[in-house]
Amino acid sequence: MTRPKLALLGLCAVLLAMLTVSAGSAQAALSWLVLNSAGTTATELKAEQIGEIDSADLTLLKKILGVRGAITCTSFQLLGAFIDTPGVIDPGFKAKFAGCEAYGKGILEEPLNCHVHSAGQASGVIVTNELKGELVLHEIKPGEKEVLAKIEPKTGTVIVTILTEKCILPETITVSGKVFIKDCEKKATTHEVKHLIEQGPLTSLWVSSDTAEHLETSLDGSAWVKLGGPHVGLKWAAMDA
């Protein structure tokens, strides 16, 4: 399947989940339901989520502080992400990206060609802060709703801090806000072994540095999420309980 480059963050992700929603949305009692191997019983239970890319590389950020460029990565995984009751992703999970570089051109047409990473990580590796998630029901229009997962920092507003090297970009870039994830194939409530996800409506992301504040950005692309551990191969969905 051909898809645009993933924008994740946390996923990236990633990945999913919600306490409040904005006007035009409605909260509902939603749960993760996992089918048994026979496909006869759907149960609410705790299960690990595994992320994998949907294309050759992923776009972590589509726009960087107004520069015509993007941070792309070649791999994505979820760390410690577990769906749980009632309709949450347990707080404390992270999204990890590897093979990351910044590409594009700056205001004066200088090529970016930046080395990027997060604190304590090797060049090209970006790991988000601790995240949390919860399922929500979003009203697209009267009579039409979709299940989303809202991902946000476990504490505060900063999702990840990215450090750059040998680059015209600021040395430190923070990405803040919250990401709403939707099922690309509109199968959020259909039991599938894996779900294809991307940035959805209601997402609010911004980047900032020591020279710029609250410049909006977005994610671009898609990724697969499936179950791991003892639940590998089982079908799962987000359902109205």
Number of C-alpha atoms within 10 A of each C-alpha: 4 8 13 16 23 32 28 32 32 32 33 33 34 33 34 31 25 21 11 11 14 9 9 11 17 13 15 13 12 19 23 25 26 25 20 15 12 7 11 7 10 15 12 18 15 18 21 20 24 23 28 18 22 22 17 13 20 32 27 29 23 20 21 23 21 13 18 16 19 22 21 24 27 18 19 32 26 25 21 17 28 23 25 18 16 16 25 25 30 19 20 17 20 27 27 24 28 22 19 23 22 24 17 17 16 17 10 7 10 11 16 20 18 20 20 25 24 22 14 9 13 13 18 21 22 27 26 26 21 20 23 23 29 26 29 29 21 22 16 12 10 7 6 8 13 17 24 26 28 28 31 26 24 18 13 9 15 21 29 25 20 20 21 20 15 11 15 16 19 16 14 17 22 18 24 22 19 23 32 26 29 25 22 18 10 13 18 21 16 14 19 17 18 21 23 23 31 28 29 16 12 18 16 13 20 19 24 19 18 10 9 12 13 15 15 17 18 20 25 20 22 32 30 22 23 21 23 16 10 9 19 15 16 19 21 26 20 21 20 16 12
